[in-house]
């Protein structure tokens, strides 16, 4: 029965495609050669398309990240502000973004309610004592777990969809990560792999934290990040 | 009077963006399975006779669209329409949906946009009940140069317009700069939904389009290769070059 329904659905989908192909007669559209004036018109349109384009991730355009990190729970907003003040960080300009390395990433979340992340987290020994404010635990609003083979420990990253700076000082439960990430996209040579943003769940379940995060970011496991500075040098220079 | 009643019923069902307990599980399951990996926003329901229509705004990476699910007394929901827009501004009579339902959808989406403070850059053809601005983005580029406007946010309608006006169909693999590239939305009544998209081919294989991730802002967000990889199999890809003169 299920197979029949699936085949019927596929048939309908295919029929939709055929309908498009066999649509009504084309009145003026055709496959003749483009004239010089047609190509010149196209060139003018292409130039205007480029000059009118805004720079994604810059302050020119409204992104989903509005500086409100409250969905990360706890004092995420306050922590981000103190973090920025301490290290002199401000919303990036388009020039800064152009100079930073941009990567595609699997943007995910974790929280103290995750079954595989007992609190303190299973991976806390990876980063104990490395947080920017000396907190022995993860700090909501500034802590992310990264793949240290792609992003060195302590690097400063910027996540445009959250308008959030973060330090990559957690590497997750490495073995578990490697297992669960096996076969999933890391976006190849232009990929940063998995970027796991720490949330303080408080009254929320693990699943609610995940739903909140995906709803806010607007995607499931896809996003962009910038690496502002590799390694921990940025902290020493700015402290 | 009928229209007012429909809208009121629709608003009674209206909930904050996100999932709601009022949604029948079968509808919830259908919409989730039809749009995996997408952000799904419930916009409200419309009652008409024995039928319930459930409206969803869906965002998946660069693309935004609308899905309408119909559920009858037998509780076997089906997707009755899905596209980047369900409206035809050129010819409002072409919709396959009953006119009061179309009007109620417009009201629900206007309310949704006002509530989420959607701020699309004002353009010549954008309408307040739209969730996508792909046509408006293209119009802002081509209209001052050619005088031609799509005046549509629907991939199906844009496809129809491009096929039936003064354009030249060109090979998607090697499009001249300035061509309009389009991949129309496809869906099956039981899912999946493959939202389409439209944009303008730039120089050196770049593609510009209105991007849902940035409130519909016009950005360079694809290359020809990434567009074909994303849309060709699921949606098909077509490219049209505007002509300066009608062929004799």
Interface residues (C-beta under 8 A of the other chain):
Chain A: X5 X8 X9 X10 X12 X13 X16 X17 X20 X23 X24 X26 X27 X28 X29 X30 X31 X32 X34 X35 X37 X38 X39 X40 X41 X42 X43 X44 X45 X46 X47 X48 X49 X50 X52 X53 X54 X55 X56 X60 X61 X62 X63 X64 X161 X214 X215 X218 X219 X220 X221 X222
Chain B: X18 X36 X37 X38 X39 X59 X60 X61 X119 X140 X141 X142 X144 X145 X146 X156 X159 X160 X162 X163 X164 X165 X166 X167 X168 X169 X170 X176 X177 X178 X179 X184 X186 X187 X188 X189 X190 X191 X200 X201 X202 X203 X206 X208 X211 X213 X214 X215 X217 X218 X219 X220 X221 X236 X240 X241 X242 X243 X244 X245 X246 X247
